[in-house]
Amino acid sequence: MTNLLRLLGGLLFMGLAALAMFPASNPIFWRASIAATEWGYWVAIAALLPLIPTRDQTRVGKMGGVLSLGAIALLVMPVVRASEMSRGLPAEFDARFGAERRVRAHVAEEPREEPLAFPELLRPLQLPPVRHEERAFRTTGNDRLMLDVYRPAYEHGPLPGLIVVHGGNWQHSSTSEFVALNAYLAGRDYVVVAIDYRAAPTRFPAGRDDVLAALAYVKVYGHEFGLDPSRIALLGRSAGGQLALLAAYTAGDPSVRGVVSIYGPTDLEFGYEHPAPSGLFDTRAELDEYLGGPPASAGDTYFAASPINFVTASSPPTLLIHGMKDAIVSPEESARLEERLQEAGVRHLFVRLPWATHGCDKSFGGPCGQIATYAVERFLDGVMLGSPERKTAPARSARGARKSADASRPIPKSGGARF
């Protein structure tokens, strides 16, 4: 019986470890792949059990041990690859955004110096105490939209602000997503504003308009919670990444110093043409719901909702973070935006995470969570220095692949109604 359990354990650990190597094909495997890649080093410790020798060990038991040994190698591989890529990441930021870090006038907490800290894999970083409050920033129809403000617990003067736009496939709404990063940055001299926006059944451009409304709100009322209205950045995850990029690129506002997209869609027509595996995520159904149909009948809306179409030389600096094993939002979408930013001469950096999948930063202390936190803080430090250098220009299309007439396509107006 012991040898059979050893074999079954080896098979179980190897099966979980294999999920770290291949894109997920259904929601269960996707969640398991996050566990395998971001908490796999913990699972590797458990996988040592079938390796413990016993007197009556048979060939079956030895096979379980071999499988466990292979599983351990795969389960620790994300940490190894994260360590390898993190060595060159500080130099990348120095080259793109300068080596100078923003001086924190009030805070005792130091910024992250290294993208990956091995002690934090085992012992989570202790977050500093911060102040939190909730406010309503917009009422439209029956929707009363709220924002959560995270700011330092100590007295402070005007600090740079970060507007955080949550994900949720444009179908779900929650400002409580990934509060650890919000608290972390609030403890390091930032004011973080996590915003709500209208989700399904309300369609585009309602969500984009809500992000722009939040931007306008914090510029007017931000002084009440210590936010500097001349230094603001936007950050979004998944669907929130699309909204954050689109708002930043179309606002034409020099106070927007930068924008961060973490595995966000950038070209929605491309996403429709290259959907996720049907068993994992129904990309086309979600886009149909969000944009009012397929590209064949709602092409103008797909164009208007795609941040890649609104990159210009005056677009704000951009940070892209994407797992290369993401099967829900293809990393090719971030790569395509990277190419457009390069063509337009916009300062940017695409941080590729070779082992990671969609939602990898759910583990704040895991390899993806640590590197994403370092990248966001390092990027914000770089773009919040000094005064804006960008020229304000009206948002327009820079997409060479479209005919010039496409650039004049109108962005649908939001009437605030629910569809």
Sequence and secondary structure as in RCSB ss.txt:
>XXXX:A:sequence
MTNLLRLLGGLLFMGLAALAMFPASNPIFWRASIAATEWGYWVAIAALLPLIPTRDQTRVGKMGGVLSLGAIALL
VMPVVRASEMSRGLPAEFDARFGAERRVRAHVAEEPREEPLAFPELLRPLQLPPVRHEERAFRTTGNDRLMLDVY
RPAYEHGPLPGLIVVHGGNWQHSSTSEFVALNAYLAGRDYVVVAIDYRAAPTRFPAGRDDVLAALAYVKVYGHEF
GLDPSRIALLGRSAGGQLALLAAYTAGDPSVRGVVSIYGPTDLEFGYEHPAPSGLFDTRAELDEYLGGPPASAGD
TYFAASPINFVTASSPPTLLIHGMKDAIVSPEESARLEERLQEAGVRHLFVRLPWATHGCDKSFGGPCGQIATYA
VERFLDGVMLGSPERKTAPARSARGARKSADASRPIPKSGGARF
>XXXX:A:secstr
 HHHHHHHHHHHHHHHHHTTTS  SSHHHHHHHHHHHHSHHHHHHHTTGGGS  TT  HHHHHHHHHHHHHHHHH
THHHHHHHHHHHHHHHHHHHHH S     SS  S   SSS  HHHHHS      EEEEEEEEEEETTEEEEEEEE
EESS    EEEEEEE  STTT   TTTTHHHHHHHHTTT EEEEE    TTS TTHHHHHHHHHHHHHHHHGGGG
TEEEEEEEEEEETHHHHHHHHHHHHH  TTEEEEEEES  S HHHHHHS   TTT  HHHHHHHHHTS HHHHHH
HHHHH GGGG  TTS  EEEEEETT SSS HHHHHHHHHHHHHHT  EEEEEETT  TTGGGSTTSHHHHHHHHH
HHHHHHHHTSSS            TTS GGGGG       S   
